[in-house]
Amino acid sequence: MDGNTLIIIGLGVVVIVLAIAVFALFQRRQTAGLRGRFGSEYDRSLRETGSRARAEADLKQREKRVERLNIRQLSSEDAARFKESWAQVQTRFVDDPKGAVTEADQLLGDVMVKRGYPVGDFEQRAADISVEHPRVVEHYRAGHEIALRHAKGQATTEDLRQAMIHYRTLFTDLVGEQETPSVVLRKDA
């Protein structure tokens, strides 16, 4: 082999190494971006799919799906009406915890519909919510899990209280205001 051939081979190797390094950097940035955006939902998707590539593809697919939806903010009138309904549900918790959790779940569905989220099966709703509300979707999942146990008669009053707290966290995020503490749901009340 002459010197020119060695130079060409050397340049080819350098180009390949650089391409691999750029691809790896792109992948790391993409992973960091998705992990930063989705938080614990990234980790949940990773556990469920068993693969970083599949988890990231799932999260990107969620983003594309939600982009096609007509998600909107609530009008101030709708927000006020929903807040009033939420206050009534919380008040009912004292006398009827089971009914209040059921009403809270329904109210969340009503808020989602008004915001433009489709309300198909729970997993699809949670996936859609995770795109714009990734920090609170875990509360929705936890509250729903308790509601399912409640439907089977396996939830205590304390579990139901926790479900209401989880639901309230999502509710306040969907309505778009800071959470206000509720005397009704405090453990020491």
Salt bridges, closest charged atoms under 4 A:
GLU41 OE2 - ARG62 NH1 2.79
GLU41 OE2 - ARG141 NH2 2.62
ASP43 OD1 - ARG35 NH2 3.63
GLU48 OE2 - ARG44 NH1 2.67
GLU56 OE1 - ARG52 NH1 3.17
ASP58 OD2 - ARG62 NH2 3.12
GLU63 OE2 - ARG37 NH1 3.32
ASP78 OD1 - ARG81 NH2 3.10
ASP78 OD2 - LYS114 NZ 3.64
GLU103 OE1 - ARG92 NH2 2.64
GLU123 OE1 - ARG44 NH2 3.77
GLU123 OE1 - ARG141 NH1 2.87
ASP128 OD1 - ARG65 NE 2.77
GLU145 OE1 - ARG149 NH1 2.77
GLU158 OE2 - ARG161 NH2 2.77
ASP159 OD2 - ARG149 NH2 2.78
ASP173 OD2 - HIS133 ND1 2.61
GLU177 OE2 - LYS83 NZ 2.52
GLU179 OE2 - ARG168 NE 2.93
ASP188 OD2 - ARG186 NH2 2.71
